[in-house]
Amino acid sequence: MNTMKKTFSALILFSAVFIFSGCGNPQPNTTIDNSAIILFYGEECPHCKIVEQYIADNNIKDALVFSELEVGHNAANANLMIEKQKICKLDKKNIGAVPFLWTAEKCYLGQDEIIQFLFFKNQIDIE
């Protein structure tokens, strides 16, 4: 119960800081919550780099519109990712893991699931 109170208090404090910190002025790596598809990644994550390379090699950005949010150095993005992962009802051991792809319809965790989704989506959009 004590942990829940601390988490709730931290969430309230974070929300207040976010609201009053000029969130209306987007900067690189700012939180974008209005995208239908969001790829969450970490700069130091080797699996994320594999997904990034797949996206570049296959011109995925030409066929599919999505946001990319870095979570390792951006607390707002990390909190948004955790919120999305909880909506997906991921196993607790996977909460916070990257790469993670949110599509509002389904969630994909790990390089293999994400690349499979991107491959399939890219084939549909090309035809």
Phi and psi in radians as a Rosetta constraint file:
Dihedral C 1 N 2 CA 2 C 2 CIRCULARHARMONIC -1.093 0.35
Dihedral N 2 CA 2 C 2 N 3 CIRCULARHARMONIC -0.690 0.35
Dihedral C 2 N 3 CA 3 C 3 CIRCULARHARMONIC -1.116 0.35
Dihedral N 3 CA 3 C 3 N 4 CIRCULARHARMONIC -0.677 0.35
Dihedral C 3 N 4 CA 4 C 4 CIRCULARHARMONIC -1.123 0.35
Dihedral N 4 CA 4 C 4 N 5 CIRCULARHARMONIC -0.732 0.35
Dihedral C 4 N 5 CA 5 C 5 CIRCULARHARMONIC -1.102 0.35
Dihedral N 5 CA 5 C 5 N 6 CIRCULARHARMONIC -0.739 0.35
Dihedral C 5 N 6 CA 6 C 6 CIRCULARHARMONIC -1.128 0.35
Dihedral N 6 CA 6 C 6 N 7 CIRCULARHARMONIC -0.749 0.35
Dihedral C 6 N 7 CA 7 C 7 CIRCULARHARMONIC -1.103 0.35
Dihedral N 7 CA 7 C 7 N 8 CIRCULARHARMONIC -0.775 0.35
Dihedral C 7 N 8 CA 8 C 8 CIRCULARHARMONIC -1.114 0.35
Dihedral N 8 CA 8 C 8 N 9 CIRCULARHARMONIC -0.758 0.35
Dihedral C 8 N 9 CA 9 C 9 CIRCULARHARMONIC -1.086 0.35
Dihedral N 9 CA 9 C 9 N 10 CIRCULARHARMONIC -0.748 0.35
Dihedral C 9 N 10 CA 10 C 10 CIRCULARHARMONIC -1.116 0.35
Dihedral N 10 CA 10 C 10 N 11 CIRCULARHARMONIC -0.682 0.35
Dihedral C 10 N 11 CA 11 C 11 CIRCULARHARMONIC -1.120 0.35
Dihedral N 11 CA 11 C 11 N 12 CIRCULARHARMONIC -0.752 0.35
Dihedral C 11 N 12 CA 12 C 12 CIRCULARHARMONIC -1.098 0.35
Dihedral N 12 CA 12 C 12 N 13 CIRCULARHARMONIC -0.818 0.35
Dihedral C 12 N 13 CA 13 C 13 CIRCULARHARMONIC -1.073 0.35
Dihedral N 13 CA 13 C 13 N 14 CIRCULARHARMONIC -0.803 0.35
Dihedral C 13 N 14 CA 14 C 14 CIRCULARHARMONIC -1.054 0.35
Dihedral N 14 CA 14 C 14 N 15 CIRCULARHARMONIC -0.751 0.35
Dihedral C 14 N 15 CA 15 C 15 CIRCULARHARMONIC -1.082 0.35
Dihedral N 15 CA 15 C 15 N 16 CIRCULARHARMONIC -0.737 0.35
Dihedral C 15 N 16 CA 16 C 16 CIRCULARHARMONIC -1.124 0.35
Dihedral N 16 CA 16 C 16 N 17 CIRCULARHARMONIC -0.769 0.35
Dihedral C 16 N 17 CA 17 C 17 CIRCULARHARMONIC -1.092 0.35
Dihedral N 17 CA 17 C 17 N 18 CIRCULARHARMONIC -0.754 0.35
Dihedral C 17 N 18 CA 18 C 18 CIRCULARHARMONIC -1.093 0.35
Dihedral N 18 CA 18 C 18 N 19 CIRCULARHARMONIC -0.790 0.35
Dihedral C 18 N 19 CA 19 C 19 CIRCULARHARMONIC -1.108 0.35
Dihedral N 19 CA 19 C 19 N 20 CIRCULARHARMONIC -0.720 0.35
Dihedral C 19 N 20 CA 20 C 20 CIRCULARHARMONIC -1.617 0.35
Dihedral N 20 CA 20 C 20 N 21 CIRCULARHARMONIC 0.084 0.35
Dihedral C 20 N 21 CA 21 C 21 CIRCULARHARMONIC -1.675 0.35
Dihedral N 21 CA 21 C 21 N 22 CIRCULARHARMONIC 0.218 0.35
Dihedral C 21 N 22 CA 22 C 22 CIRCULARHARMONIC 1.480 0.35
Dihedral N 22 CA 22 C 22 N 23 CIRCULARHARMONIC 0.651 0.35
Dihedral C 22 N 23 CA 23 C 23 CIRCULARHARMONIC -1.117 0.35
Dihedral N 23 CA 23 C 23 N 24 CIRCULARHARMONIC -0.213 0.35
Dihedral C 23 N 24 CA 24 C 24 CIRCULARHARMONIC -1.348 0.35
Dihedral N 24 CA 24 C 24 N 25 CIRCULARHARMONIC -0.104 0.35
Dihedral C 24 N 25 CA 25 C 25 CIRCULARHARMONIC -1.916 0.35
Dihedral N 25 CA 25 C 25 N 26 CIRCULARHARMONIC 1.470 0.35
Dihedral C 25 N 26 CA 26 C 26 CIRCULARHARMONIC -1.043 0.35
Dihedral N 26 CA 26 C 26 N 27 CIRCULARHARMONIC 2.402 0.35
Dihedral C 26 N 27 CA 27 C 27 CIRCULARHARMONIC -2.123 0.35
Dihedral N 27 CA 27 C 27 N 28 CIRCULARHARMONIC 2.901 0.35
Dihedral C 27 N 28 CA 28 C 28 CIRCULARHARMONIC -0.955 0.35
Dihedral N 28 CA 28 C 28 N 29 CIRCULARHARMONIC 2.463 0.35
Dihedral C 28 N 29 CA 29 C 29 CIRCULARHARMONIC 1.185 0.35
Dihedral N 29 CA 29 C 29 N 30 CIRCULARHARMONIC 0.382 0.35
Dihedral C 29 N 30 CA 30 C 30 CIRCULARHARMONIC -1.398 0.35
Dihedral N 30 CA 30 C 30 N 31 CIRCULARHARMONIC 2.831 0.35
Dihedral C 30 N 31 CA 31 C 31 CIRCULARHARMONIC -1.276 0.35
Dihedral N 31 CA 31 C 31 N 32 CIRCULARHARMONIC 2.307 0.35
Dihedral C 31 N 32 CA 32 C 32 CIRCULARHARMONIC -2.179 0.35
Dihedral N 32 CA 32 C 32 N 33 CIRCULARHARMONIC 1.981 0.35
Dihedral C 32 N 33 CA 33 C 33 CIRCULARHARMONIC -1.868 0.35
Dihedral N 33 CA 33 C 33 N 34 CIRCULARHARMONIC -0.008 0.35
Dihedral C 33 N 34 CA 34 C 34 CIRCULARHARMONIC -1.704 0.35
Dihedral N 34 CA 34 C 34 N 35 CIRCULARHARMONIC 0.137 0.35
Dihedral C 34 N 35 CA 35 C 35 CIRCULARHARMONIC -1.491 0.35
Dihedral N 35 CA 35 C 35 N 36 CIRCULARHARMONIC 2.482 0.35
Dihedral C 35 N 36 CA 36 C 36 CIRCULARHARMONIC -1.261 0.35
Dihedral N 36 CA 36 C 36 N 37 CIRCULARHARMONIC -0.507 0.35
Dihedral C 36 N 37 CA 37 C 37 CIRCULARHARMONIC -2.285 0.35
Dihedral N 37 CA 37 C 37 N 38 CIRCULARHARMONIC 2.248 0.35
Dihedral C 37 N 38 CA 38 C 38 CIRCULARHARMONIC -2.286 0.35
Dihedral N 38 CA 38 C 38 N 39 CIRCULARHARMONIC 2.231 0.35
Dihedral C 38 N 39 CA 39 C 39 CIRCULARHARMONIC -1.758 0.35
Dihedral N 39 CA 39 C 39 N 40 CIRCULARHARMONIC 2.045 0.35
Dihedral C 39 N 40 CA 40 C 40 CIRCULARHARMONIC -1.695 0.35
Dihedral N 40 CA 40 C 40 N 41 CIRCULARHARMONIC 2.331 0.35
Dihedral C 40 N 41 CA 41 C 41 CIRCULARHARMONIC -2.548 0.35
Dihedral N 41 CA 41 C 41 N 42 CIRCULARHARMONIC 2.919 0.35
Dihedral C 41 N 42 CA 42 C 42 CIRCULARHARMONIC -2.105 0.35
Dihedral N 42 CA 42 C 42 N 43 CIRCULARHARMONIC 2.419 0.35
Dihedral C 42 N 43 CA 43 C 43 CIRCULARHARMONIC -1.033 0.35
Dihedral N 43 CA 43 C 43 N 44 CIRCULARHARMONIC -0.613 0.35
Dihedral C 43 N 44 CA 44 C 44 CIRCULARHARMONIC -1.604 0.35
Dihedral N 44 CA 44 C 44 N 45 CIRCULARHARMONIC 0.003 0.35
Dihedral C 44 N 45 CA 45 C 45 CIRCULARHARMONIC -1.387 0.35
Dihedral N 45 CA 45 C 45 N 46 CIRCULARHARMONIC 2.044 0.35
Dihedral C 45 N 46 CA 46 C 46 CIRCULARHARMONIC -1.147 0.35
Dihedral N 46 CA 46 C 46 N 47 CIRCULARHARMONIC -0.587 0.35
Dihedral C 46 N 47 CA 47 C 47 CIRCULARHARMONIC -1.210 0.35
Dihedral N 47 CA 47 C 47 N 48 CIRCULARHARMONIC -0.584 0.35
Dihedral C 47 N 48 CA 48 C 48 CIRCULARHARMONIC -1.155 0.35
Dihedral N 48 CA 48 C 48 N 49 CIRCULARHARMONIC -0.652 0.35
Dihedral C 48 N 49 CA 49 C 49 CIRCULARHARMONIC -1.146 0.35
Dihedral N 49 CA 49 C 49 N 50 CIRCULARHARMONIC -0.595 0.35
Dihedral C 49 N 50 CA 50 C 50 CIRCULARHARMONIC -1.144 0.35
Dihedral N 50 CA 50 C 50 N 51 CIRCULARHARMONIC -0.762 0.35
Dihedral C 50 N 51 CA 51 C 51 CIRCULARHARMONIC -1.108 0.35
Dihedral N 51 CA 51 C 51 N 52 CIRCULARHARMONIC -0.779 0.35
Dihedral C 51 N 52 CA 52 C 52 CIRCULARHARMONIC -1.016 0.35
Dihedral N 52 CA 52 C 52 N 53 CIRCULARHARMONIC -0.741 0.35
Dihedral C 52 N 53 CA 53 C 53 CIRCULARHARMONIC -1.161 0.35
Dihedral N 53 CA 53 C 53 N 54 CIRCULARHARMONIC -0.694 0.35
Dihedral C 53 N 54 CA 54 C 54 CIRCULARHARMONIC -1.068 0.35
Dihedral N 54 CA 54 C 54 N 55 CIRCULARHARMONIC -0.756 0.35
Dihedral C 54 N 55 CA 55 C 55 CIRCULARHARMONIC -1.060 0.35
Dihedral N 55 CA 55 C 55 N 56 CIRCULARHARMONIC -0.782 0.35
Dihedral C 55 N 56 CA 56 C 56 CIRCULARHARMONIC -1.183 0.35
Dihedral N 56 CA 56 C 56 N 57 CIRCULARHARMONIC -0.829 0.35
Dihedral C 56 N 57 CA 57 C 57 CIRCULARHARMONIC -1.112 0.35
Dihedral N 57 CA 57 C 57 N 58 CIRCULARHARMONIC -0.487 0.35
Dihedral C 57 N 58 CA 58 C 58 CIRCULARHARMONIC -1.939 0.35
Dihedral N 58 CA 58 C 58 N 59 CIRCULARHARMONIC 0.239 0.35
Dihedral C 58 N 59 CA 59 C 59 CIRCULARHARMONIC 0.860 0.35
Dihedral N 59 CA 59 C 59 N 60 CIRCULARHARMONIC 0.732 0.35
Dihedral C 59 N 60 CA 60 C 60 CIRCULARHARMONIC -1.066 0.35
Dihedral N 60 CA 60 C 60 N 61 CIRCULARHARMONIC -0.625 0.35
Dihedral C 60 N 61 CA 61 C 61 CIRCULARHARMONIC -1.160 0.35
Dihedral N 61 CA 61 C 61 N 62 CIRCULARHARMONIC -0.321 0.35
Dihedral C 61 N 62 CA 62 C 62 CIRCULARHARMONIC -1.338 0.35
Dihedral N 62 CA 62 C 62 N 63 CIRCULARHARMONIC -0.432 0.35
Dihedral C 62 N 63 CA 63 C 63 CIRCULARHARMONIC -1.892 0.35
Dihedral N 63 CA 63 C 63 N 64 CIRCULARHARMONIC -0.291 0.35
Dihedral C 63 N 64 CA 64 C 64 CIRCULARHARMONIC -2.456 0.35
Dihedral N 64 CA 64 C 64 N 65 CIRCULARHARMONIC 2.235 0.35
Dihedral C 64 N 65 CA 65 C 65 CIRCULARHARMONIC -1.612 0.35
Dihedral N 65 CA 65 C 65 N 66 CIRCULARHARMONIC 2.183 0.35
Dihedral C 65 N 66 CA 66 C 66 CIRCULARHARMONIC -2.732 0.35
Dihedral N 66 CA 66 C 66 N 67 CIRCULARHARMONIC 2.784 0.35
Dihedral C 66 N 67 CA 67 C 67 CIRCULARHARMONIC -1.700 0.35
Dihedral N 67 CA 67 C 67 N 68 CIRCULARHARMONIC 2.674 0.35
Dihedral C 67 N 68 CA 68 C 68 CIRCULARHARMONIC -2.165 0.35
Dihedral N 68 CA 68 C 68 N 69 CIRCULARHARMONIC 2.175 0.35
Dihedral C 68 N 69 CA 69 C 69 CIRCULARHARMONIC -2.168 0.35
Dihedral N 69 CA 69 C 69 N 70 CIRCULARHARMONIC 2.155 0.35
Dihedral C 69 N 70 CA 70 C 70 CIRCULARHARMONIC -1.430 0.35
Dihedral N 70 CA 70 C 70 N 71 CIRCULARHARMONIC 2.300 0.35
Dihedral C 70 N 71 CA 71 C 71 CIRCULARHARMONIC -1.922 0.35
Dihedral N 71 CA 71 C 71 N 72 CIRCULARHARMONIC -0.282 0.35
Dihedral C 71 N 72 CA 72 C 72 CIRCULARHARMONIC -1.271 0.35
Dihedral N 72 CA 72 C 72 N 73 CIRCULARHARMONIC -0.466 0.35
Dihedral C 72 N 73 CA 73 C 73 CIRCULARHARMONIC -2.156 0.35
Dihedral N 73 CA 73 C 73 N 74 CIRCULARHARMONIC 0.251 0.35
Dihedral C 73 N 74 CA 74 C 74 CIRCULARHARMONIC -2.449 0.35
Dihedral N 74 CA 74 C 74 N 75 CIRCULARHARMONIC 1.829 0.35
Dihedral C 74 N 75 CA 75 C 75 CIRCULARHARMONIC -1.105 0.35
Dihedral N 75 CA 75 C 75 N 76 CIRCULARHARMONIC -0.650 0.35
Dihedral C 75 N 76 CA 76 C 76 CIRCULARHARMONIC -1.106 0.35
Dihedral N 76 CA 76 C 76 N 77 CIRCULARHARMONIC -0.755 0.35
Dihedral C 76 N 77 CA 77 C 77 CIRCULARHARMONIC -1.140 0.35
Dihedral N 77 CA 77 C 77 N 78 CIRCULARHARMONIC -0.715 0.35
Dihedral C 77 N 78 CA 78 C 78 CIRCULARHARMONIC -1.091 0.35
Dihedral N 78 CA 78 C 78 N 79 CIRCULARHARMONIC -0.748 0.35
Dihedral C 78 N 79 CA 79 C 79 CIRCULARHARMONIC -1.147 0.35
Dihedral N 79 CA 79 C 79 N 80 CIRCULARHARMONIC -0.676 0.35
Dihedral C 79 N 80 CA 80 C 80 CIRCULARHARMONIC -1.105 0.35
Dihedral N 80 CA 80 C 80 N 81 CIRCULARHARMONIC -0.748 0.35
Dihedral C 80 N 81 CA 81 C 81 CIRCULARHARMONIC -1.071 0.35
Dihedral N 81 CA 81 C 81 N 82 CIRCULARHARMONIC -0.791 0.35
Dihedral C 81 N 82 CA 82 C 82 CIRCULARHARMONIC -1.084 0.35
Dihedral N 82 CA 82 C 82 N 83 CIRCULARHARMONIC -0.690 0.35
Dihedral C 82 N 83 CA 83 C 83 CIRCULARHARMONIC -1.043 0.35
Dihedral N 83 CA 83 C 83 N 84 CIRCULARHARMONIC -0.806 0.35
Dihedral C 83 N 84 CA 84 C 84 CIRCULARHARMONIC -1.151 0.35
Dihedral N 84 CA 84 C 84 N 85 CIRCULARHARMONIC -0.701 0.35
Dihedral C 84 N 85 CA 85 C 85 CIRCULARHARMONIC -1.125 0.35
Dihedral N 85 CA 85 C 85 N 86 CIRCULARHARMONIC -0.629 0.35
Dihedral C 85 N 86 CA 86 C 86 CIRCULARHARMONIC -1.204 0.35
Dihedral N 86 CA 86 C 86 N 87 CIRCULARHARMONIC -0.654 0.35
Dihedral C 86 N 87 CA 87 C 87 CIRCULARHARMONIC -1.053 0.35
Dihedral N 87 CA 87 C 87 N 88 CIRCULARHARMONIC -0.640 0.35
Dihedral C 87 N 88 CA 88 C 88 CIRCULARHARMONIC -1.321 0.35
Dihedral N 88 CA 88 C 88 N 89 CIRCULARHARMONIC -0.133 0.35
Dihedral C 88 N 89 CA 89 C 89 CIRCULARHARMONIC 1.022 0.35
Dihedral N 89 CA 89 C 89 N 90 CIRCULARHARMONIC 0.744 0.35
Dihedral C 89 N 90 CA 90 C 90 CIRCULARHARMONIC -1.150 0.35
Dihedral N 90 CA 90 C 90 N 91 CIRCULARHARMONIC 2.656 0.35
Dihedral C 90 N 91 CA 91 C 91 CIRCULARHARMONIC -0.996 0.35
Dihedral N 91 CA 91 C 91 N 92 CIRCULARHARMONIC 2.460 0.35
Dihedral C 91 N 92 CA 92 C 92 CIRCULARHARMONIC -0.948 0.35
Dihedral N 92 CA 92 C 92 N 93 CIRCULARHARMONIC -0.570 0.35
Dihedral C 92 N 93 CA 93 C 93 CIRCULARHARMONIC -1.193 0.35
Dihedral N 93 CA 93 C 93 N 94 CIRCULARHARMONIC -0.309 0.35
Dihedral C 93 N 94 CA 94 C 94 CIRCULARHARMONIC -1.727 0.35
Dihedral N 94 CA 94 C 94 N 95 CIRCULARHARMONIC -0.092 0.35
Dihedral C 94 N 95 CA 95 C 95 CIRCULARHARMONIC -1.145 0.35
Dihedral N 95 CA 95 C 95 N 96 CIRCULARHARMONIC 2.184 0.35
Dihedral C 95 N 96 CA 96 C 96 CIRCULARHARMONIC 1.699 0.35
Dihedral N 96 CA 96 C 96 N 97 CIRCULARHARMONIC -0.111 0.35
Dihedral C 96 N 97 CA 97 C 97 CIRCULARHARMONIC -1.378 0.35
Dihedral N 97 CA 97 C 97 N 98 CIRCULARHARMONIC 2.516 0.35
Dihedral C 97 N 98 CA 98 C 98 CIRCULARHARMONIC -2.262 0.35
Dihedral N 98 CA 98 C 98 N 99 CIRCULARHARMONIC 2.767 0.35
Dihedral C 98 N 99 CA 99 C 99 CIRCULARHARMONIC -1.268 0.35
Dihedral N 99 CA 99 C 99 N 100 CIRCULARHARMONIC 2.623 0.35
Dihedral C 99 N 100 CA 100 C 100 CIRCULARHARMONIC -2.435 0.35
Dihedral N 100 CA 100 C 100 N 101 CIRCULARHARMONIC 2.282 0.35
Dihedral C 100 N 101 CA 101 C 101 CIRCULARHARMONIC -2.053 0.35
Dihedral N 101 CA 101 C 101 N 102 CIRCULARHARMONIC 2.177 0.35
Dihedral C 101 N 102 CA 102 C 102 CIRCULARHARMONIC -1.834 0.35
Dihedral N 102 CA 102 C 102 N 103 CIRCULARHARMONIC 2.245 0.35
Dihedral C 102 N 103 CA 103 C 103 CIRCULARHARMONIC -2.120 0.35
Dihedral N 103 CA 103 C 103 N 104 CIRCULARHARMONIC 0.134 0.35
Dihedral C 103 N 104 CA 104 C 104 CIRCULARHARMONIC 1.206 0.35
Dihedral N 104 CA 104 C 104 N 105 CIRCULARHARMONIC -0.348 0.35
Dihedral C 104 N 105 CA 105 C 105 CIRCULARHARMONIC -1.810 0.35
Dihedral N 105 CA 105 C 105 N 106 CIRCULARHARMONIC -0.631 0.35
Dihedral C 105 N 106 CA 106 C 106 CIRCULARHARMONIC -2.718 0.35
Dihedral N 106 CA 106 C 106 N 107 CIRCULARHARMONIC 2.762 0.35
Dihedral C 106 N 107 CA 107 C 107 CIRCULARHARMONIC -2.024 0.35
Dihedral N 107 CA 107 C 107 N 108 CIRCULARHARMONIC 2.559 0.35
Dihedral C 107 N 108 CA 108 C 108 CIRCULARHARMONIC -2.252 0.35
Dihedral N 108 CA 108 C 108 N 109 CIRCULARHARMONIC 2.258 0.35
Dihedral C 108 N 109 CA 109 C 109 CIRCULARHARMONIC -2.150 0.35
Dihedral N 109 CA 109 C 109 N 110 CIRCULARHARMONIC 2.252 0.35
Dihedral C 109 N 110 CA 110 C 110 CIRCULARHARMONIC 1.668 0.35
Dihedral N 110 CA 110 C 110 N 111 CIRCULARHARMONIC 2.717 0.35
Dihedral C 110 N 111 CA 111 C 111 CIRCULARHARMONIC -1.055 0.35
Dihedral N 111 CA 111 C 111 N 112 CIRCULARHARMONIC -0.697 0.35
Dihedral C 111 N 112 CA 112 C 112 CIRCULARHARMONIC -1.167 0.35
Dihedral N 112 CA 112 C 112 N 113 CIRCULARHARMONIC -0.814 0.35
Dihedral C 112 N 113 CA 113 C 113 CIRCULARHARMONIC -1.098 0.35
Dihedral N 113 CA 113 C 113 N 114 CIRCULARHARMONIC -0.726 0.35
Dihedral C 113 N 114 CA 114 C 114 CIRCULARHARMONIC -1.185 0.35
Dihedral N 114 CA 114 C 114 N 115 CIRCULARHARMONIC -0.791 0.35
Dihedral C 114 N 115 CA 115 C 115 CIRCULARHARMONIC -1.106 0.35
Dihedral N 115 CA 115 C 115 N 116 CIRCULARHARMONIC -0.697 0.35
Dihedral C 115 N 116 CA 116 C 116 CIRCULARHARMONIC -1.082 0.35
Dihedral N 116 CA 116 C 116 N 117 CIRCULARHARMONIC -0.773 0.35
Dihedral C 116 N 117 CA 117 C 117 CIRCULARHARMONIC -1.076 0.35
Dihedral N 117 CA 117 C 117 N 118 CIRCULARHARMONIC -0.831 0.35
Dihedral C 117 N 118 CA 118 C 118 CIRCULARHARMONIC -1.108 0.35
Dihedral N 118 CA 118 C 118 N 119 CIRCULARHARMONIC -0.699 0.35
Dihedral C 118 N 119 CA 119 C 119 CIRCULARHARMONIC -1.071 0.35
Dihedral N 119 CA 119 C 119 N 120 CIRCULARHARMONIC -0.884 0.35
Dihedral C 119 N 120 CA 120 C 120 CIRCULARHARMONIC -1.077 0.35
Dihedral N 120 CA 120 C 120 N 121 CIRCULARHARMONIC -0.815 0.35
Dihedral C 120 N 121 CA 121 C 121 CIRCULARHARMONIC -1.114 0.35
Dihedral N 121 CA 121 C 121 N 122 CIRCULARHARMONIC -0.699 0.35
Dihedral C 121 N 122 CA 122 C 122 CIRCULARHARMONIC -1.142 0.35
Dihedral N 122 CA 122 C 122 N 123 CIRCULARHARMONIC -0.668 0.35
Dihedral C 122 N 123 CA 123 C 123 CIRCULARHARMONIC -1.173 0.35
Dihedral N 123 CA 123 C 123 N 124 CIRCULARHARMONIC -0.680 0.35
Dihedral C 123 N 124 CA 124 C 124 CIRCULARHARMONIC -1.143 0.35
Dihedral N 124 CA 124 C 124 N 125 CIRCULARHARMONIC -0.796 0.35
Dihedral C 124 N 125 CA 125 C 125 CIRCULARHARMONIC -1.219 0.35
Dihedral N 125 CA 125 C 125 N 126 CIRCULARHARMONIC -0.450 0.35
Dihedral C 125 N 126 CA 126 C 126 CIRCULARHARMONIC -1.331 0.35
Dihedral N 126 CA 126 C 126 N 127 CIRCULARHARMONIC -0.646 0.35
